[in-house]
């Protein structure tokens, strides 16, 4: 038998080299089979006994770049191959390094032309569904897609493809009745509570949002059956959105005071600070915060600004002096004003600590100094007039150059007065 050749008969035989003797080593043979254009080639491989390093390849076309129909080595029983075209190329290669004892008898291949059939078998319709095809004729590469009517779901693969050997890629699917709802999914920033893991008809799913988020949509979904289709959820999956709070309205600034910052509305969590004008002290909280809620509210009532009294002025003066002295001398206490022998201790102004405010300036300092001096002078004059009247002395006696000294008067003689004793 020859090692290569081009065969154009409607039928024939391809034999291994030296058939029926063993083929030699290092063989590389190529045969081309050609039949009528409207036909295709059928190969009947009746004998195939080769060494393990020898290869027999069939190509579905007229050269070695065509699609491979099959590639074989060793020993194999009888089988058939069908080409998709009118041309087939056969290539045989034997191992050049194998010994003579390793070669077997060879191969015998019968070929013939058969009617061309480029299409896969027709696929049937399926109950409760329909099919669509990618090509009007079921040639190789054609895709058939199956679909189900509402209320049914596909069991199996929905896509079948016609292979090169004109067989389909899989088995027919089926459309089965749907008895449950699909998993509705989770809500971001939330969690869910389900009544049944498979969501049959009547099952419920309840959604709860995390802290700081509120639910937008239905919190409870139910699986309902439908006559015209499969079961369906009662609503869409809700969303968890960040919670928003109403703002606080401006509570107003106190009389003779100011607020910072000054706005019409304050968002939840914002702080509002108050201060008073010079000569006034703050009574109440100096800062308020807008507490989030529905509605949001202030943490307290706005303060008031009260006009500073004499004691508050004096205390502020002492407090300012103490703060200034503390920076230079440490924490040494400031000296208290001396008590007057003519007035009781209760009449002396007492330094009362007050909240630190703005330091006294200009006229305020002068007033704070003069008021205590005038008060002491008036008290001393009143005491003098009182004791003069008790002793029968004139209300006011100006000292003269020739006036007699009073050094000889003792304390006992000063109170030995009939008018004082008789009242």
VOVO-58231 format. One record per residue (C-alpha): x, y, z. Coordinates in steps of 0.2 Angstrom, whole numbers, plus 5000, padded with zeros to 4 digits. Layout:
# residues N
XYZ
...
//
This chain:
# residues 423
500050005000
500650184996
501050305010
500050455003
498850504989
497250594983
495750494982
494150564972
493150404971
491350394978
492050244989
493750164993
494950105005
496450175014
497750055020
499250075031
500950075022
501549895018
499849825022
499649685026
501449685032
501949795047
502249975043
504050045045
504650165058
504750355055
503250355043
502350525039
500850495027
499450605021
497850555011
496550675004
494750605001
493550704990
491750664985
490350764977
490050934984
488250894988
488850744998
489950715014
491250585018
490850435029
492350345037
492250165043
493850115053
493849925053
495549885059
496649995070
498149915078
499650035080
501050065092
500850175107
502050315099
501050305082
499650435079
498250425066
497250595064
495650635054
495350815048
493650875043
494250975028
495450975013
497051015023
497850995040
497151165047
495351095047
494451045062
495050875069
493650735068
494750615079
496450575084
496950395089
498450285094
498650105100
497249975097
495450015095
493949915089
492849965073
492050135073
491350265061
491550445058
490550575048
491250725040
490250885039
490950925021
491450835005
493350825010
494350735023
496150735026
497050575035
498750595042
499750445049
501450465059
502450325066
503750335080
505550345072
506350285087
505350125090
506049955087
505449835074
504549725086
503549865092
502549895076
500949815074
499949765058
499249935054
497549995049
496149975036
494950125033
493450115021
492650275015
491150325005
490050475001
488350495010
486950625008
487450785016
486550825032
487150985040
485851005053
485450925071
483850835074
482350945077
482050985096
480250965102
479251085112
479051075131
477451085141
477151255149
478551335139
479251385122
480851385113
481851515102
483251475089
484651575084
484551515066
483151455055
484051295050
484851185064
486551185057
488051165068
488251305080
486451345081
485851385099
484051345105
483451425121
481951365131
480751475141
479351445154
477651525155
477351635171
477051525186
478351395180
480251385182
481451295171
482251135178
483851095168
484851195156
483951325146
485251335131
485651185119
486951195105
487151095089
488851025090
489950985075
489450805075
487650855073
487150815091
486450925104
487450985119
486250925132
484550845137
482850935136
482351045151
480651045159
479551185165
478951145183
477551235193
478251375205
477651355223
478751475232
479351655231
481151695226
482351765240
481951945241
483651995247
484352095262
484252275266
485852365268
486152435285
484752325292
484352145296
482852025292
481751895301
481051755290
479651635294
480351505282
481951475273
481251425257
479951565256
478351455252
476651545249
476151625265
477951655271
478451825278
480051925279
480152075292
481552205290
482352295304
483552435302
485152465312
485352605325
485452775316
484452725301
482552725298
481552615286
480952675269
479552565263
478552415269
479352335284
478452165282
478352065265
477151925262
477251785248
475651775239
475051655226
474351715209
473151625197
473951705181
475751675187
476951615201
476951675219
477551855221
478051965236
476752095242
477952235240
479752285236
481252265248
481352425259
482852525261
483752585277
484152765276
485052875288
483952945302
483653135301
483053245315
482053405316
483153565319
482953675335
482253845333
483253995339
482654025357
483154215356
484454315364
484254385381
484054565384
485754655385
486554495379
487054405363
487154235356
488454145345
488154085332
486554175328
485454075316
483654045313
483753855314
485053745323
485453565318
485353425330
486953415341
487353605338
487853715353
487353885356
488354005368
487654165377
488654315383
488054485392
488554665388
489654765400
488854805417
487754645416
488054475423
487454305416
486154205426
485854025420
486753915408
488053995397
487853865383
486453755377
486453605365
485153555353
484653375358
484153265343
482353195344
480653205336
480553355338
482253405344
482353515359
483653625368
484553555384
483953695395
483153875395
484054025389
484954125402
484554315407
485754455408
485554555425
486154725428
487654715440
487354785458
488654885469
489154715478
489354635461
490454785455
491554775470
491654585469
492154595451
493454725456
494154615470
494054465458
495054565444
496354615457
496554445464
496754375446
498054505442
498954485459
498854295457
499954295441
501354395451
501254335469
500454165467
498854115477
499054235492
497254305497
496954485495
496754595511
495054635517
494554815520
494754875539
493254885550
492655065555
492455085574
490955195571
489855065561
489454885564
490254745554
488654715545
488754885537
490454855529
490354795511
490854615509
491654545494
490554415487
491254305473
490354325457
490554245440
492054325431
491554455418
492254595409
493454705419
492854875425
493455015415
493355205415
491855275424
491455115432
493155105441
492855285448
491155245454
491755085462
493055185472
491955335477
490455245483
491355155498
492155325503
490555415503
489655275512
490955275526
490955475527
489055475529
489055345543
490355435552
489455595552
487855515558
488755435572
489555605577
487855695577
487055555587
488355565601
488355755601
486555765604
486655645619
487955745627
487055915624
488355985613
487956095599
487756005582
489256075575
490656165584
492156235574
493856225582
494556395588
496356445592
495856485610
494756335613
495156235629
495856055627
494755915632
496155805638
495555805656
493955725651
493855545656
492755415648
491755405665
491455595665
490855585647
489355475652
489055565669
487655675661
485955695669
485055715652
485855545646
485355465662
483555525662
483355505644
//
